[in-house]
Structure formats: structure tokens, C-alpha cells
Amino acid sequence: MNATELRNMTAGELEAKERELADQLFALRLQKTTGQLENPAKMRLVRRDLARVLTVARQMRNEGSAEQER
């Protein structure tokens, strides 16, 4: 997933994606703890995707607040 795709999403879709990725990361951490994680690189990908979602969401909020101040 890239930032361009995320910027085309609405705020509600971004929140849903954030929850989905956070849940997925939790499940991966649980698998790692129990020794069942097959692909450790998946954790890195999910963390990065979550960071992208949070970054785009923050940028959208900042743009919205900047427009309201004008």
C-alpha cells in the first residue's frame, strides 16, 4: 500500500484501516511470542503500513484545521 492510495481514502476509511492494521500487528506479536510466526518480515510491513496510515491521517487533519483558520 502506498501513500497515494491512502490519500484517496476518506477519514472514516483511514480509521478503519488503522484499526485493521493495529489488530493485525497485535496478532503478529502474539504469534511471535508463542513461536508460531512464520514470516517475521510481515511485522515490519504491517508497522510501516500503519505508520503511513497515521501520517496521512495526521496530514489530512492538519490541512483541515489550516483551512478552518483562514
PDB file with SEQRES, HELIX, SHEET and CRYST1 records, atoms N, CA, C and O in Angstrom:
SEQRES   1 A   70  MET ASN ALA THR GLU LEU ARG ASN MET THR ALA GLY GLU          
SEQRES   2 A   70  LEU GLU ALA LYS GLU ARG GLU LEU ALA ASP GLN LEU PHE          
SEQRES   3 A   70  ALA LEU ARG LEU GLN LYS THR THR GLY GLN LEU GLU ASN          
SEQRES   4 A   70  PRO ALA LYS MET ARG LEU VAL ARG ARG ASP LEU ALA ARG          
SEQRES   5 A   70  VAL LEU THR VAL ALA ARG GLN MET ARG ASN GLU GLY SER          
SEQRES   6 A   70  ALA GLU GLN GLU ARG                                          
HELIX    1 AA1 ALA A    3  ARG A    7  1                                   5    
HELIX    2 AA2 ALA A   11  THR A   34  1                                  24    
HELIX    3 AA3 ALA A   41  GLU A   69  1                                  29    
CRYST1    1.000    1.000    1.000  90.00  90.00  90.00 P 1           1          
ATOM      1  N   MET A   1       0.845  -1.161   0.000  1.00  0.00           N  
ATOM      2  CA  MET A   1       0.000   0.000   0.000  1.00  0.00           C  
ATOM      3  C   MET A   1       0.901   1.237   0.000  1.00  0.00           C  
ATOM      4  O   MET A   1       1.879   1.305   0.744  1.00  0.00           O  
ATOM      5  N   ASN A   2       0.557   2.207  -0.840  1.00  0.00           N  
ATOM      6  CA  ASN A   2       1.377   3.406  -0.881  1.00  0.00           C  
ATOM      7  C   ASN A   2       0.569   4.619  -0.416  1.00  0.00           C  
ATOM      8  O   ASN A   2      -0.650   4.543  -0.256  1.00  0.00           O  
ATOM      9  N   ALA A   3       1.246   5.710  -0.207  1.00  0.00           N  
ATOM     10  CA  ALA A   3       0.616   6.902   0.349  1.00  0.00           C  
ATOM     11  C   ALA A   3      -0.413   7.493  -0.601  1.00  0.00           C  
ATOM     12  O   ALA A   3      -1.389   8.092  -0.151  1.00  0.00           O  
ATOM     13  N   THR A   4      -0.216   7.338  -1.895  1.00  0.00           N  
ATOM     14  CA  THR A   4      -1.172   7.873  -2.865  1.00  0.00           C  
ATOM     15  C   THR A   4      -2.536   7.203  -2.701  1.00  0.00           C  
ATOM     16  O   THR A   4      -3.568   7.872  -2.748  1.00  0.00           O  
ATOM     17  N   GLU A   5      -2.540   5.901  -2.511  1.00  0.00           N  
ATOM     18  CA  GLU A   5      -3.790   5.178  -2.282  1.00  0.00           C  
ATOM     19  C   GLU A   5      -4.459   5.676  -1.010  1.00  0.00           C  
ATOM     20  O   GLU A   5      -5.677   5.847  -0.966  1.00  0.00           O  
ATOM     21  N   LEU A   6      -3.666   5.906   0.012  1.00  0.00           N  
ATOM     22  CA  LEU A   6      -4.215   6.341   1.293  1.00  0.00           C  
ATOM     23  C   LEU A   6      -4.798   7.745   1.207  1.00  0.00           C  
ATOM     24  O   LEU A   6      -5.814   8.028   1.842  1.00  0.00           O  
ATOM     25  N   ARG A   7      -4.179   8.620   0.438  1.00  0.00           N  
ATOM     26  CA  ARG A   7      -4.667   9.996   0.318  1.00  0.00           C  
ATOM     27  C   ARG A   7      -6.010  10.064  -0.391  1.00  0.00           C  
ATOM     28  O   ARG A   7      -6.742  11.042  -0.242  1.00  0.00           O  
ATOM     29  N   ASN A   8      -6.341   9.028  -1.166  1.00  0.00           N  
ATOM     30  CA  ASN A   8      -7.625   8.984  -1.858  1.00  0.00           C  
ATOM     31  C   ASN A   8      -8.740   8.467  -0.958  1.00  0.00           C  
ATOM     32  O   ASN A   8      -9.907   8.500  -1.351  1.00  0.00           O  
ATOM     33  N   MET A   9      -8.413   7.994   0.229  1.00  0.00           N  
ATOM     34  CA  MET A   9      -9.406   7.464   1.167  1.00  0.00           C  
ATOM     35  C   MET A   9     -10.019   8.588   1.986  1.00  0.00           C  
ATOM     36  O   MET A   9      -9.426   9.655   2.145  1.00  0.00           O  
ATOM     37  N   THR A  10     -11.210   8.334   2.501  1.00  0.00           N  
ATOM     38  CA  THR A  10     -11.850   9.284   3.394  1.00  0.00           C  
ATOM     39  C   THR A  10     -11.312   9.071   4.809  1.00  0.00           C  
ATOM     40  O   THR A  10     -10.607   8.100   5.084  1.00  0.00           O  
ATOM     41  N   ALA A  11     -11.659   9.991   5.690  1.00  0.00           N  
ATOM     42  CA  ALA A  11     -11.195   9.896   7.075  1.00  0.00           C  
ATOM     43  C   ALA A  11     -11.731   8.627   7.735  1.00  0.00           C  
ATOM     44  O   ALA A  11     -11.013   7.980   8.497  1.00  0.00           O  
ATOM     45  N   GLY A  12     -12.951   8.272   7.459  1.00  0.00           N  
ATOM     46  CA  GLY A  12     -13.540   7.052   8.026  1.00  0.00           C  
ATOM     47  C   GLY A  12     -12.844   5.797   7.540  1.00  0.00           C  
ATOM     48  O   GLY A  12     -12.621   4.863   8.309  1.00  0.00           O  
ATOM     49  N   GLU A  13     -12.505   5.778   6.267  1.00  0.00           N  
ATOM     50  CA  GLU A  13     -11.791   4.632   5.713  1.00  0.00           C  
ATOM     51  C   GLU A  13     -10.398   4.514   6.319  1.00  0.00           C  
ATOM     52  O   GLU A  13      -9.915   3.411   6.575  1.00  0.00           O  
ATOM     53  N   LEU A  14      -9.753   5.662   6.547  1.00  0.00           N  
ATOM     54  CA  LEU A  14      -8.423   5.639   7.168  1.00  0.00           C  
ATOM     55  C   LEU A  14      -8.496   5.106   8.593  1.00  0.00           C  
ATOM     56  O   LEU A  14      -7.625   4.348   9.019  1.00  0.00           O  
ATOM     57  N   GLU A  15      -9.534   5.499   9.332  1.00  0.00           N  
ATOM     58  CA  GLU A  15      -9.688   4.998  10.704  1.00  0.00           C  
ATOM     59  C   GLU A  15      -9.904   3.492  10.701  1.00  0.00           C  
ATOM     60  O   GLU A  15      -9.346   2.777  11.534  1.00  0.00           O  
ATOM     61  N   ALA A  16     -10.716   3.012   9.760  1.00  0.00           N  
ATOM     62  CA  ALA A  16     -10.962   1.572   9.668  1.00  0.00           C  
ATOM     63  C   ALA A  16      -9.673   0.830   9.314  1.00  0.00           C  
ATOM     64  O   ALA A  16      -9.393  -0.231   9.870  1.00  0.00           O  
ATOM     65  N   LYS A  17      -8.898   1.383   8.397  1.00  0.00           N  
ATOM     66  CA  LYS A  17      -7.632   0.765   8.003  1.00  0.00           C  
ATOM     67  C   LYS A  17      -6.655   0.762   9.181  1.00  0.00           C  
ATOM     68  O   LYS A  17      -5.922  -0.206   9.384  1.00  0.00           O  
ATOM     69  N   GLU A  18      -6.649   1.846   9.949  1.00  0.00           N  
ATOM     70  CA  GLU A  18      -5.777   1.923  11.134  1.00  0.00           C  
ATOM     71  C   GLU A  18      -6.128   0.827  12.131  1.00  0.00           C  
ATOM     72  O   GLU A  18      -5.244   0.144  12.647  1.00  0.00           O  
ATOM     73  N   ARG A  19      -7.425   0.661  12.402  1.00  0.00           N  
ATOM     74  CA  ARG A  19      -7.859  -0.390  13.334  1.00  0.00           C  
ATOM     75  C   ARG A  19      -7.481  -1.774  12.807  1.00  0.00           C  
ATOM     76  O   ARG A  19      -7.024  -2.629  13.565  1.00  0.00           O  
ATOM     77  N   GLU A  20      -7.676  -1.986  11.506  1.00  0.00           N  
ATOM     78  CA  GLU A  20      -7.356  -3.278  10.904  1.00  0.00           C  
ATOM     79  C   GLU A  20      -5.869  -3.590  11.038  1.00  0.00           C  
ATOM     80  O   GLU A  20      -5.498  -4.705  11.406  1.00  0.00           O  
ATOM     81  N   LEU A  21      -5.024  -2.620  10.744  1.00  0.00           N  
ATOM     82  CA  LEU A  21      -3.578  -2.839  10.829  1.00  0.00           C  
ATOM     83  C   LEU A  21      -3.116  -3.011  12.273  1.00  0.00           C  
ATOM     84  O   LEU A  21      -2.226  -3.815  12.550  1.00  0.00           O  
ATOM     85  N   ALA A  22      -3.718  -2.259  13.191  1.00  0.00           N  
ATOM     86  CA  ALA A  22      -3.353  -2.406  14.604  1.00  0.00           C  
ATOM     87  C   ALA A  22      -3.726  -3.797  15.108  1.00  0.00           C  
ATOM     88  O   ALA A  22      -2.962  -4.418  15.847  1.00  0.00           O  
ATOM     89  N   ASP A  23      -4.897  -4.284  14.710  1.00  0.00           N  
ATOM     90  CA  ASP A  23      -5.306  -5.633  15.103  1.00  0.00           C  
ATOM     91  C   ASP A  23      -4.388  -6.684  14.493  1.00  0.00           C  
ATOM     92  O   ASP A  23      -4.024  -7.663  15.146  1.00  0.00           O  
ATOM     93  N   GLN A  24      -4.020  -6.469  13.238  1.00  0.00           N  
ATOM     94  CA  GLN A  24      -3.126  -7.403  12.559  1.00  0.00           C  
ATOM     95  C   GLN A  24      -1.753  -7.428  13.228  1.00  0.00           C  
ATOM     96  O   GLN A  24      -1.157  -8.493  13.392  1.00  0.00           O  
ATOM     97  N   LEU A  25      -1.254  -6.251  13.615  1.00  0.00           N  
ATOM     98  CA  LEU A  25       0.038  -6.183  14.294  1.00  0.00           C  
ATOM     99  C   LEU A  25      -0.023  -6.881  15.651  1.00  0.00           C  
ATOM    100  O   LEU A  25       0.923  -7.563  16.045  1.00  0.00           O  
ATOM    101  N   PHE A  26      -1.128  -6.711  16.358  1.00  0.00           N  
ATOM    102  CA  PHE A  26      -1.304  -7.387  17.642  1.00  0.00           C  
ATOM    103  C   PHE A  26      -1.263  -8.902  17.455  1.00  0.00           C  
ATOM    104  O   PHE A  26      -0.614  -9.614  18.221  1.00  0.00           O  
ATOM    105  N   ALA A  27      -1.960  -9.384  16.429  1.00  0.00           N  
ATOM    106  CA  ALA A  27      -1.984 -10.828  16.168  1.00  0.00           C  
ATOM    107  C   ALA A  27      -0.585 -11.339  15.819  1.00  0.00           C  
ATOM    108  O   ALA A  27      -0.193 -12.427  16.241  1.00  0.00           O  
ATOM    109  N   LEU A  28       0.156 -10.556  15.053  1.00  0.00           N  
ATOM    110  CA  LEU A  28       1.508 -10.972  14.694  1.00  0.00           C  
ATOM    111  C   LEU A  28       2.422 -10.998  15.913  1.00  0.00           C  
ATOM    112  O   LEU A  28       3.258 -11.891  16.050  1.00  0.00           O  
ATOM    113  N   ARG A  29       2.262 -10.023  16.792  1.00  0.00           N  
ATOM    114  CA  ARG A  29       3.069 -10.020  18.020  1.00  0.00           C  
ATOM    115  C   ARG A  29       2.746 -11.225  18.885  1.00  0.00           C  
ATOM    116  O   ARG A  29       3.634 -11.826  19.491  1.00  0.00           O  
ATOM    117  N   LEU A  30       1.481 -11.569  18.936  1.00  0.00           N  
ATOM    118  CA  LEU A  30       1.063 -12.735  19.705  1.00  0.00           C  
ATOM    119  C   LEU A  30       1.662 -14.006  19.106  1.00  0.00           C  
ATOM    120  O   LEU A  30       2.145 -14.873  19.835  1.00  0.00           O  
ATOM    121  N   GLN A  31       1.629 -14.115  17.785  1.00  0.00           N  
ATOM    122  CA  GLN A  31       2.226 -15.272  17.122  1.00  0.00           C  
ATOM    123  C   GLN A  31       3.728 -15.341  17.380  1.00  0.00           C  
ATOM    124  O   GLN A  31       4.281 -16.423  17.578  1.00  0.00           O  
ATOM    125  N   LYS A  32       4.380 -14.190  17.377  1.00  0.00           N  
ATOM    126  CA  LYS A  32       5.823 -14.167  17.621  1.00  0.00           C  
ATOM    127  C   LYS A  32       6.134 -14.660  19.034  1.00  0.00           C  
ATOM    128  O   LYS A  32       7.079 -15.421  19.243  1.00  0.00           O  
ATOM    129  N   THR A  33       5.337 -14.221  19.991  1.00  0.00           N  
ATOM    130  CA  THR A  33       5.546 -14.609  21.384  1.00  0.00           C  
ATOM    131  C   THR A  33       5.358 -16.107  21.577  1.00  0.00           C  
ATOM    132  O   THR A  33       6.091 -16.735  22.342  1.00  0.00           O  
ATOM    133  N   THR A  34       4.379 -16.680  20.888  1.00  0.00           N  
ATOM    134  CA  THR A  34       4.103 -18.105  21.048  1.00  0.00           C  
ATOM    135  C   THR A  34       4.949 -18.966  20.121  1.00  0.00           C  
ATOM    136  O   THR A  34       4.848 -20.192  20.153  1.00  0.00           O  
ATOM    137  N   GLY A  35       5.788 -18.333  19.287  1.00  0.00           N  
ATOM    138  CA  GLY A  35       6.655 -19.082  18.405  1.00  0.00           C  
ATOM    139  C   GLY A  35       5.984 -19.592  17.153  1.00  0.00           C  
ATOM    140  O   GLY A  35       6.513 -20.496  16.507  1.00  0.00           O  
ATOM    141  N   GLN A  36       4.843 -19.051  16.786  1.00  0.00           N  
ATOM    142  CA  GLN A  36       4.105 -19.518  15.619  1.00  0.00           C  
ATOM    143  C   GLN A  36       4.245 -18.609  14.405  1.00  0.00           C  
ATOM    144  O   GLN A  36       3.640 -18.871  13.365  1.00  0.00           O  
ATOM    145  N   LEU A  37       5.026 -17.557  14.520  1.00  0.00           N  
ATOM    146  CA  LEU A  37       5.171 -16.603  13.422  1.00  0.00           C  
ATOM    147  C   LEU A  37       6.018 -17.213  12.315  1.00  0.00           C  
ATOM    148  O   LEU A  37       7.182 -17.552  12.529  1.00  0.00           O  
ATOM    149  N   GLU A  38       5.424 -17.352  11.118  1.00  0.00           N  
ATOM    150  CA  GLU A  38       6.124 -17.975  10.006  1.00  0.00           C  
ATOM    151  C   GLU A  38       6.966 -16.973   9.221  1.00  0.00           C  
ATOM    152  O   GLU A  38       8.040 -17.318   8.727  1.00  0.00           O  
ATOM    153  N   ASN A  39       6.485 -15.732   9.103  1.00  0.00           N  
ATOM    154  CA  ASN A  39       7.178 -14.736   8.294  1.00  0.00           C  
ATOM    155  C   ASN A  39       7.433 -13.484   9.138  1.00  0.00           C  
ATOM    156  O   ASN A  39       6.569 -12.611   9.210  1.00  0.00           O  
ATOM    157  N   PRO A  40       8.589 -13.382   9.770  1.00  0.00           N  
ATOM    158  CA  PRO A  40       8.886 -12.233  10.620  1.00  0.00           C  
ATOM    159  C   PRO A  40       8.896 -10.898   9.866  1.00  0.00           C  
ATOM    160  O   PRO A  40       8.672  -9.851  10.475  1.00  0.00           O  
ATOM    161  N   ALA A  41       9.148 -10.916   8.576  1.00  0.00           N  
ATOM    162  CA  ALA A  41       9.169  -9.682   7.787  1.00  0.00           C  
ATOM    163  C   ALA A  41       7.779  -9.057   7.695  1.00  0.00           C  
ATOM    164  O   ALA A  41       7.650  -7.860   7.438  1.00  0.00           O  
ATOM    165  N   LYS A  42       6.754  -9.854   7.901  1.00  0.00           N  
ATOM    166  CA  LYS A  42       5.375  -9.354   7.850  1.00  0.00           C  
ATOM    167  C   LYS A  42       5.145  -8.285   8.916  1.00  0.00           C  
ATOM    168  O   LYS A  42       4.410  -7.325   8.685  1.00  0.00           O  
ATOM    169  N   MET A  43       5.767  -8.448  10.081  1.00  0.00           N  
ATOM    170  CA  MET A  43       5.608  -7.457  11.149  1.00  0.00           C  
ATOM    171  C   MET A  43       6.129  -6.096  10.696  1.00  0.00           C  
ATOM    172  O   MET A  43       5.498  -5.069  10.946  1.00  0.00           O  
ATOM    173  N   ARG A  44       7.259  -6.094  10.044  1.00  0.00           N  
ATOM    174  CA  ARG A  44       7.850  -4.845   9.568  1.00  0.00           C  
ATOM    175  C   ARG A  44       6.944  -4.165   8.544  1.00  0.00           C  
ATOM    176  O   ARG A  44       6.760  -2.948   8.584  1.00  0.00           O  
ATOM    177  N   LEU A  45       6.384  -4.944   7.638  1.00  0.00           N  
ATOM    178  CA  LEU A  45       5.491  -4.392   6.623  1.00  0.00           C  
ATOM    179  C   LEU A  45       4.236  -3.797   7.240  1.00  0.00           C  
ATOM    180  O   LEU A  45       3.787  -2.725   6.835  1.00  0.00           O  
ATOM    181  N   VAL A  46       3.677  -4.487   8.210  1.00  0.00           N  
ATOM    182  CA  VAL A  46       2.457  -4.001   8.864  1.00  0.00           C  
ATOM    183  C   VAL A  46       2.752  -2.736   9.664  1.00  0.00           C  
ATOM    184  O   VAL A  46       1.952  -1.800   9.654  1.00  0.00           O  
ATOM    185  N   ARG A  47       3.893  -2.696  10.358  1.00  0.00           N  
ATOM    186  CA  ARG A  47       4.268  -1.495  11.108  1.00  0.00           C  
ATOM    187  C   ARG A  47       4.421  -0.298  10.182  1.00  0.00           C  
ATOM    188  O   ARG A  47       3.971   0.803  10.499  1.00  0.00           O  
ATOM    189  N   ARG A  48       5.048  -0.514   9.054  1.00  0.00           N  
ATOM    190  CA  ARG A  48       5.245   0.582   8.094  1.00  0.00           C  
ATOM    191  C   ARG A  48       3.919   1.046   7.493  1.00  0.00           C  
ATOM    192  O   ARG A  48       3.697   2.246   7.327  1.00  0.00           O  
ATOM    193  N   ASP A  49       3.043   0.103   7.169  1.00  0.00           N  
ATOM    194  CA  ASP A  49       1.731   0.476   6.634  1.00  0.00           C  
ATOM    195  C   ASP A  49       0.934   1.269   7.668  1.00  0.00           C  
ATOM    196  O   ASP A  49       0.265   2.245   7.330  1.00  0.00           O  
ATOM    197  N   LEU A  50       1.011   0.846   8.920  1.00  0.00           N  
ATOM    198  CA  LEU A  50       0.316   1.559   9.986  1.00  0.00           C  
ATOM    199  C   LEU A  50       0.866   2.973  10.130  1.00  0.00           C  
ATOM    200  O   LEU A  50       0.104   3.922  10.316  1.00  0.00           O  
ATOM    201  N   ALA A  51       2.172   3.113  10.047  1.00  0.00           N  
ATOM    202  CA  ALA A  51       2.791   4.439  10.132  1.00  0.00           C  
ATOM    203  C   ALA A  51       2.343   5.319   8.968  1.00  0.00           C  
ATOM    204  O   ALA A  51       2.105   6.513   9.152  1.00  0.00           O  
ATOM    205  N   ARG A  52       2.228   4.743   7.778  1.00  0.00           N  
ATOM    206  CA  ARG A  52       1.757   5.510   6.621  1.00  0.00           C  
ATOM    207  C   ARG A  52       0.333   5.998   6.832  1.00  0.00           C  
ATOM    208  O   ARG A  52       0.013   7.149   6.539  1.00  0.00           O  
ATOM    209  N   VAL A  53      -0.515   5.119   7.338  1.00  0.00           N  
ATOM    210  CA  VAL A  53      -1.908   5.485   7.581  1.00  0.00           C  
ATOM    211  C   VAL A  53      -1.979   6.614   8.604  1.00  0.00           C  
ATOM    212  O   VAL A  53      -2.711   7.585   8.409  1.00  0.00           O  
ATOM    213  N   LEU A  54      -1.229   6.493   9.684  1.00  0.00           N  
ATOM    214  CA  LEU A  54      -1.243   7.523  10.722  1.00  0.00           C  
ATOM    215  C   LEU A  54      -0.709   8.849  10.197  1.00  0.00           C  
ATOM    216  O   LEU A  54      -1.226   9.909  10.550  1.00  0.00           O  
ATOM    217  N   THR A  55       0.318   8.800   9.359  1.00  0.00           N  
ATOM    218  CA  THR A  55       0.899  10.012   8.792  1.00  0.00           C  
ATOM    219  C   THR A  55      -0.091  10.722   7.881  1.00  0.00           C  
ATOM    220  O   THR A  55      -0.269  11.936   7.983  1.00  0.00           O  
ATOM    221  N   VAL A  56      -0.734   9.975   6.993  1.00  0.00           N  
ATOM    222  CA  VAL A  56      -1.701  10.577   6.069  1.00  0.00           C  
ATOM    223  C   VAL A  56      -2.896  11.128   6.841  1.00  0.00           C  
ATOM    224  O   VAL A  56      -3.399  12.203   6.515  1.00  0.00           O  
ATOM    225  N   ALA A  57      -3.349  10.411   7.849  1.00  0.00           N  
ATOM    226  CA  ALA A  57      -4.479  10.891   8.655  1.00  0.00           C  
ATOM    227  C   ALA A  57      -4.113  12.198   9.361  1.00  0.00           C  
ATOM    228  O   ALA A  57      -4.924  13.123   9.412  1.00  0.00           O  
ATOM    229  N   ARG A  58      -2.914  12.277   9.898  1.00  0.00           N  
ATOM    230  CA  ARG A  58      -2.472  13.500  10.570  1.00  0.00           C  
ATOM    231  C   ARG A  58      -2.363  14.650   9.579  1.00  0.00           C  
ATOM    232  O   ARG A  58      -2.747  15.776   9.898  1.00  0.00           O  
ATOM    233  N   GLN A  59      -1.847  14.387   8.385  1.00  0.00           N  
ATOM    234  CA  GLN A  59      -1.744  15.415   7.365  1.00  0.00           C  
ATOM    235  C   GLN A  59      -3.121  15.928   6.967  1.00  0.00           C  
ATOM    236  O   GLN A  59      -3.307  17.129   6.768  1.00  0.00           O  
ATOM    237  N   MET A  60      -4.079  15.025   6.850  1.00  0.00           N  
ATOM    238  CA  MET A  60      -5.440  15.437   6.489  1.00  0.00           C  
ATOM    239  C   MET A  60      -6.049  16.304   7.588  1.00  0.00           C  
ATOM    240  O   MET A  60      -6.716  17.298   7.302  1.00  0.00           O  
ATOM    241  N   ARG A  61      -5.816  15.923   8.851  1.00  0.00           N  
ATOM    242  CA  ARG A  61      -6.347  16.731   9.963  1.00  0.00           C  
ATOM    243  C   ARG A  61      -5.708  18.114   9.969  1.00  0.00           C  
ATOM    244  O   ARG A  61      -6.392  19.114  10.184  1.00  0.00           O  
ATOM    245  N   ASN A  62      -4.394  18.174   9.732  1.00  0.00           N  
ATOM    246  CA  ASN A  62      -3.696  19.456   9.730  1.00  0.00           C  
ATOM    247  C   ASN A  62      -4.160  20.339   8.581  1.00  0.00           C  
ATOM    248  O   ASN A  62      -4.301  21.549   8.756  1.00  0.00           O  
ATOM    249  N   GLU A  63      -4.398  19.766   7.423  1.00  0.00           N  
ATOM    250  CA  GLU A  63      -4.898  20.536   6.288  1.00  0.00           C  
ATOM    251  C   GLU A  63      -6.295  21.062   6.586  1.00  0.00           C  
ATOM    252  O   GLU A  63      -6.622  22.197   6.237  1.00  0.00           O  
ATOM    253  N   GLY A  64      -7.114  20.247   7.226  1.00  0.00           N  
ATOM    254  CA  GLY A  64      -8.468  20.664   7.578  1.00  0.00           C  
ATOM    255  C   GLY A  64      -8.476  21.791   8.586  1.00  0.00           C  
ATOM    256  O   GLY A  64      -9.275  22.720   8.472  1.00  0.00           O  
ATOM    257  N   SER A  65      -7.602  21.722   9.571  1.00  0.00           N  
ATOM    258  CA  SER A  65      -7.551  22.765  10.589  1.00  0.00           C  
ATOM    259  C   SER A  65      -6.953  24.054  10.013  1.00  0.00           C  
ATOM    260  O   SER A  65      -7.333  25.151  10.423  1.00  0.00           O  
ATOM    261  N   ALA A  66      -6.023  23.926   9.067  1.00  0.00           N  
ATOM    262  CA  ALA A  66      -5.435  25.105   8.435  1.00  0.00           C  
ATOM    263  C   ALA A  66      -6.471  25.827   7.585  1.00  0.00           C  
ATOM    264  O   ALA A  66      -6.480  27.057   7.531  1.00  0.00           O  
ATOM    265  N   GLU A  67      -7.339  25.079   6.927  1.00  0.00           N  
ATOM    266  CA  GLU A  67      -8.390  25.689   6.114  1.00  0.00           C  
ATOM    267  C   GLU A  67      -9.417  26.392   6.981  1.00  0.00           C  
ATOM    268  O   GLU A  67      -9.956  27.424   6.581  1.00  0.00           O  
ATOM    269  N   GLN A  68      -9.698  25.856   8.156  1.00  0.00           N  
ATOM    270  CA  GLN A  68     -10.674  26.477   9.052  1.00  0.00           C  
ATOM    271  C   GLN A  68     -10.159  27.776   9.627  1.00  0.00           C  
ATOM    272  O   GLN A  68     -10.952  28.664   9.942  1.00  0.00           O  
ATOM    273  N   GLU A  69      -8.842  27.915   9.773  1.00  0.00           N  
ATOM    274  CA  GLU A  69      -8.266  29.137  10.336  1.00  0.00           C  
ATOM    275  C   GLU A  69      -8.308  30.291   9.352  1.00  0.00           C  
ATOM    276  O   GLU A  69      -8.223  31.449   9.761  1.00  0.00           O  
ATOM    277  N   ARG A  70      -8.436  30.005   8.075  1.00  0.00           N  
ATOM    278  CA  ARG A  70      -8.438  31.065   7.054  1.00  0.00           C  
ATOM    279  C   ARG A  70      -9.701  31.831   7.044  1.00  0.00           C  
ATOM    280  O   ARG A  70      -9.857  32.753   6.244  1.00  0.00           O  
TER     281      ARG A  70                                                      
END                                                                             
